[in-house]
Amino acid sequence: MDPSPIALPYFDALLASLEAGDPDLELAFGRHVHWGYWENPRTATQTAADFGAAAEHLTQAVYRAAQVTEGDRVLDVGCGFGGTIASLNENFQQLELTGLNIDPRQLERARQQVRPQHQNSITFVEGNACALPFADHSFDRVLAVECIFHFPDRRQFFQEALRVLKPGGRLALSDFVPTPLLLPLIQLNRAIVKDPGFYGQVQSACTLADYRALAQSVGLTVAVEQDITRNTLPTYDYLWQLGTAMKPVDWSAWSQTATIALVSRLALLQYLILGFAKPC
Ligand SMILES: C[S@@+](CC[C@H](N)C(=O)[O-])C[C@H]1O[C@@H](n2cnc3c(N)ncnc32)[C@H](O)[C@@H]1O
């Protein structure tokens, strides 16, 4: 198996556990590798199956923000194990689906897991979100589910997404977005902590105002701003349960996740779904 060109310790751990046949991780993270969405957070049951279902709901919320319709050409950037492509493949017809990822190990699993149906076509491509290997005006929709914080540069990704979108096309993504109050803490943390830790390199200092300015400067219109923070909070209870069951406990994973949980519960960090439209 080819190594990943970027350091993603959480994917190293996940791939090893999936390969070892961990049934709970297969249910929770075997398809999607992102937070869950609970319409009513009180209904969360902290089981792997419940978490897997909530992760599927989050994916659907992101592609609803992109207004995917039958026959579209859809690019899913940072496609993980192909879960978003799998969901689109199950729920739509005649889509031309392309999943792009920088990590060949994830693409290998995606190719094994996802087979086209409903007259859809599926291609998985290795590449970098900031240098998309596609011609101008190739796609109706571009998606980026919970991955933009890993990309080398948000502006470069937005410019690339705009370039590959057809006129009238849409980009939708989900991201952890700090409120301005959190920015000094993020900067302090960056200055003190040099090891990126369990989640690898993460750029988490893009506020909603930054997103609006970025969209405007590249020529995209903001179409959707959906705050789903409260719907994602049961994720932290599930991750807490997973983390404490691990022997030995991974302290890097534990402390990073506990910090994200705390600032999310304090409403300093929002989980947003954002949609953008390219002018016709
Ligand atoms: C949290 S995972 C989300 C995966 C998938 N979108 C999902 O929701 O299941 C982040 C993903 O971003 C990918 N990624 C990180 N940097 C990338 C880059 N520069 N270009 C393309 N993909 C990248 C990682 O390999 C990983 O699959």
The ligand as an SDF file (V2000), in Angstrom:
LIG
                    3D

 27 29  0  0  0  0  0  0  0  0999 V2000
  -11.8080   14.2630    7.8400 C   0  0  0  0  0  0  0  0  0  0  0  0
  -11.3940   13.4670    6.3630 S   0  0  0  0  0  0  0  0  0  0  0  0
  -12.9270   13.6150    5.4640 C   0  0  0  0  0  0  0  0  0  0  0  0
  -13.0510   12.5540    4.4090 C   0  0  0  0  0  0  0  0  0  0  0  0
  -14.3670   12.5750    3.6310 C   0  0  0  0  0  0  0  0  0  0  0  0
  -14.6260   13.8520    3.0260 N   0  0  0  0  0  0  0  0  0  0  0  0
  -15.4940   12.1930    4.5250 C   0  0  0  0  0  0  0  0  0  0  0  0
  -16.2600   13.1030    4.8770 O   0  0  0  0  0  0  0  0  0  0  0  0
  -15.6350   11.0160    4.8620 O   0  0  0  0  0  0  0  0  0  0  0  0
  -10.3250   14.6370    5.5020 C   0  0  0  0  0  0  0  0  0  0  0  0
   -9.9060   14.1590    4.1190 C   0  0  0  0  0  0  0  0  0  0  0  0
   -9.1660   15.1820    3.4270 O   0  0  0  0  0  0  0  0  0  0  0  0
   -8.1690   14.5390    2.6480 C   0  0  0  0  0  0  0  0  0  0  0  0
   -7.1500   15.5440    2.2720 N   0  0  0  0  0  0  0  0  0  0  0  0
   -6.3210   16.1930    3.1100 C   0  0  0  0  0  0  0  0  0  0  0  0
   -5.5540   17.0600    2.4150 N   0  0  0  0  0  0  0  0  0  0  0  0
   -5.9010   16.9640    1.1160 C   0  0  0  0  0  0  0  0  0  0  0  0
   -5.4930   17.6220   -0.0750 C   0  0  0  0  0  0  0  0  0  0  0  0
   -4.5450   18.5590   -0.0610 N   0  0  0  0  0  0  0  0  0  0  0  0
   -6.0810   17.2600   -1.2400 N   0  0  0  0  0  0  0  0  0  0  0  0
   -7.0450   16.3060   -1.2640 C   0  0  0  0  0  0  0  0  0  0  0  0
   -7.4900   15.6590   -0.1710 N   0  0  0  0  0  0  0  0  0  0  0  0
   -6.9300   15.9790    1.0170 C   0  0  0  0  0  0  0  0  0  0  0  0
   -7.6800   13.4580    3.5770 C   0  0  0  0  0  0  0  0  0  0  0  0
   -6.9110   12.4800    2.9280 O   0  0  0  0  0  0  0  0  0  0  0  0
   -9.0140   12.9300    4.1100 C   0  0  0  0  0  0  0  0  0  0  0  0
   -9.5720   11.9980    3.2380 O   0  0  0  0  0  0  0  0  0  0  0  0
  1  2  1  0
  2  3  1  0
  2 10  1  0
  3  4  1  0
  4  5  1  0
  5  6  1  0
  5  7  1  0
  7  8  2  0
  7  9  1  0
 10 11  1  0
 11 12  1  0
 11 26  1  0
 12 13  1  0
 13 14  1  0
 13 24  1  0
 14 15  1  0
 14 23  1  0
 15 16  2  0
 16 17  1  0
 17 18  1  0
 17 23  2  0
 18 19  1  0
 18 20  2  0
 20 21  1  0
 21 22  2  0
 22 23  1  0
 24 25  1  0
 24 26  1  0
 26 27  1  0
M  CHG  2   2   1   9  -1
M  END
$$$$
